[in-house]
């Protein structure tokens, strides 16, 4: 898992009580773990609500499940630029 970043949020007392009960009951190792899971679930719901064609939804899911390590965006753009330059390189002698 990625190294986390600490943030501070203010929650209503009933939510704090629920978080503490879940952690104390052993359902989660920490409040942060619970909040992270809830936020991931929320992200999944937001993704499901997008009006995407099935082929795009499938491709996104394949990408998310890909076990290969992620690549920095700079590297991706460099590869695209090289590929584009090769594809559109002027041919010699045709003027």
N, C-alpha and C positions, 0 to 999 in steps of 0.2 A: 504494500500500500504506500502511496505517496506520503512524504513527510507533511504533517498537518500544519495549519496556521491557527493560532489562538485568536478567537474573537470573543467579544462580550455582548450578550443580548439580554434584554429584560423581558421576562415572560410573566404572564398572570400566575398567581399562586397555585391555582388548580393544575396548571400544566407542569409546574415545577414539582408539585407533589406527585403527579403521575410519573414523571421521569424518575424521581428518587425511588418510588415504589418499584418500578421495573428494574432498576439497577440493584436495589436491595434484594429483590426476589430472584436475582440471578439471570434474568432474561437478557441483560446487557452487561458488558464489563464496565461501561462508563456512560455518563450522560452524553458525551461526545459521540460514542458509538451509536446510541439510540437516535440522536438528532441527525447524524449522517445517514442512517438507514431511512429515516422518514423523508429526508430531502432527496435521496436517490429515488424513492418511490414516487415522490412528487414530480421529479424530472421525467420519470417513465410515463406518468399520466399526461404530462404536457406533450411529450413526444407522440403519444397515442392520439391526442386531440388534433394534431396537425393534419391537414388535408393533403396527404402525400399519395402519389400513385403507389400501387403495391410493389412494383419493381424497385422503386426508390427506397421504400421502407425495408424491403428484403436486403438491398445492397448496404444500407446503413447498419442493419443488424449483423450482416456478415462482417462488416468492418469492426464493429464493436466486439465481436467474438473472436477476431483474428488474434492468434497467440503471439504473432511476431511483435517485436518492440516498436513503439511509436517512433516516428521520424520527426525531427525538428522542422518546422514550416519553412525555414530558410533553405534547408536541404531539398525539400520538395520543389520549391520554386526554382532553385538552381538546376535541378534535373529537368524540369519542364522547359526552362529557357534553353538549355543545351539541346534538348530534343527538338524544340521549335526551330532553333538555328540550323540544325542538321537537315530538317525536313524542308526548309525553305531556302537552303543555301543556293545561290545562283550557280547554274551549270556553266562550265567553261566553254567559251567560244560561241554561244548563241546570243548574238547581240542584235 
